Amino acid sequence: QVQLVESGGGLVQAGGSLRLSCAASGRTLSTYTMMGWFRQAPGKEREFVAAIRSDGMTYYVDSVKGRFTISRDNAKNTVYLQMNRLNPEDTATYYCSAAVAGAYKYWGQGTQVTVSS
């Protein structure tokens, strides 16, 4: 059974940093075509944040470029999202997702990130 479990969220002041983790079980990371992070703020739709392809290529939404870094540790079957210079607009529930054959199929339960001004 595939399971994605996010952790690392919390409350941080503007300008601070957090590192989110997504631990995968039931299937190795290398079998997914893409691992992604998404976020959803209250009253807003879920939006793409960052993704890392199986060959290591990374993608970011413009609003986080230069501040967030996605990485993966295949040995630990874990994907990370390092978030620096956080601002209140980054406040949201962050979700990890795994893609199979180009479509995001598996989702974690989410971890809350709150950035105070």
ZAMI-248435 format. One record per residue (C-alpha): residue in one letter; x, y, z. Coordinates in nm, 2 decimals. Layout:
REM residues N
- A/X/Y/Z
...
REM end
This chain:
REM residues 117
- Q/0.00/0.00/0.00
- V/0.14/0.33/-0.11
- Q/0.16/0.60/0.16
- L/0.31/0.95/0.17
- V/0.36/1.12/0.50
- E/0.45/1.48/0.53
- S/0.62/1.64/0.83
- G/0.81/1.95/0.92
- G/0.54/2.21/0.91
- G/0.49/2.46/1.18
- L/0.47/2.83/1.28
- V/0.76/3.05/1.17
- Q/0.82/3.43/1.15
- A/0.86/3.60/0.82
- G/1.21/3.56/0.69
- G/1.25/3.22/0.86
- S/1.30/2.87/0.72
- L/1.14/2.53/0.74
- R/1.22/2.20/0.58
- L/0.93/1.98/0.49
- S/0.98/1.60/0.45
- C/0.77/1.35/0.26
- A/0.84/0.99/0.35
- A/0.72/0.74/0.10
- S/0.64/0.38/0.17
- G/0.50/0.09/-0.03
- R/0.69/0.18/-0.34
- T/1.04/0.32/-0.40
- L/1.08/0.68/-0.51
- S/1.27/0.58/-0.83
- T/0.96/0.42/-0.97
- Y/0.77/0.75/-0.97
- T/0.81/0.97/-1.27
- M/0.78/1.28/-1.06
- M/0.75/1.38/-0.69
- G/0.58/1.71/-0.62
- W/0.49/1.96/-0.35
- F/0.16/2.15/-0.37
- R/0.00/2.39/-0.13
- Q/-0.35/2.51/-0.05
- A/-0.43/2.83/0.14
- P/-0.77/2.89/0.30
- G/-1.03/2.99/0.03
- K/-0.79/2.92/-0.25
- E/-0.73/2.63/-0.49
- R/-0.44/2.39/-0.46
- E/-0.14/2.52/-0.64
- F/0.18/2.36/-0.77
- V/0.49/2.46/-0.57
- A/0.78/2.24/-0.68
- A/0.86/1.90/-0.84
- I/1.16/1.68/-0.90
- R/1.17/1.43/-1.18
- S/1.31/1.08/-1.16
- D/1.63/1.21/-1.33
- G/1.67/1.49/-1.09
- M/1.53/1.78/-1.30
- T/1.35/2.03/-1.08
- Y/1.06/2.27/-1.14
- Y/0.93/2.56/-0.93
- V/0.65/2.80/-0.94
- D/0.78/3.15/-1.00
- S/0.68/3.28/-0.66
- V/0.92/3.04/-0.48
- K/1.22/3.03/-0.72
- G/1.54/3.12/-0.54
- R/1.38/3.06/-0.20
- F/1.26/2.70/-0.20
- T/1.46/2.39/-0.30
- I/1.32/2.04/-0.36
- S/1.55/1.74/-0.32
- R/1.52/1.37/-0.28
- D/1.71/1.10/-0.09
- N/1.63/0.77/-0.27
- A/1.81/0.57/0.01
- K/1.57/0.71/0.26
- N/1.27/0.71/0.02
- T/1.21/1.07/0.12
- V/1.16/1.40/-0.06
- Y/1.23/1.73/0.10
- L/1.13/2.09/0.05
- Q/1.37/2.34/0.20
- M/1.19/2.67/0.23
- N/1.39/2.99/0.30
- R/1.29/3.35/0.34
- L/0.93/3.26/0.41
- N/0.67/3.52/0.39
- P/0.30/3.53/0.50
- E/0.19/3.45/0.15
- D/0.35/3.11/0.19
- T/0.10/3.02/0.46
- A/-0.09/2.71/0.35
- T/-0.13/2.34/0.39
- Y/0.15/2.17/0.20
- Y/0.09/1.84/0.03
- C/0.34/1.59/-0.12
- S/0.24/1.39/-0.43
- A/0.38/1.12/-0.64
- A/0.32/1.09/-1.01
- V/0.29/0.77/-1.22
- A/0.29/0.78/-1.59
- G/0.28/1.16/-1.58
- A/-0.02/1.20/-1.35
- Y/-0.01/1.28/-0.98
- K/-0.18/0.98/-0.83
- Y/-0.08/0.95/-0.47
- W/-0.12/1.23/-0.21
- G/-0.02/1.28/0.15
- Q/-0.24/1.42/0.42
- G/-0.07/1.75/0.43
- T/0.13/1.96/0.68
- Q/0.04/2.31/0.79
- V/0.29/2.59/0.74
- T/0.20/2.93/0.90
- V/0.42/3.23/0.85
- S/0.36/3.53/1.08
- S/0.44/3.88/0.98
REM end
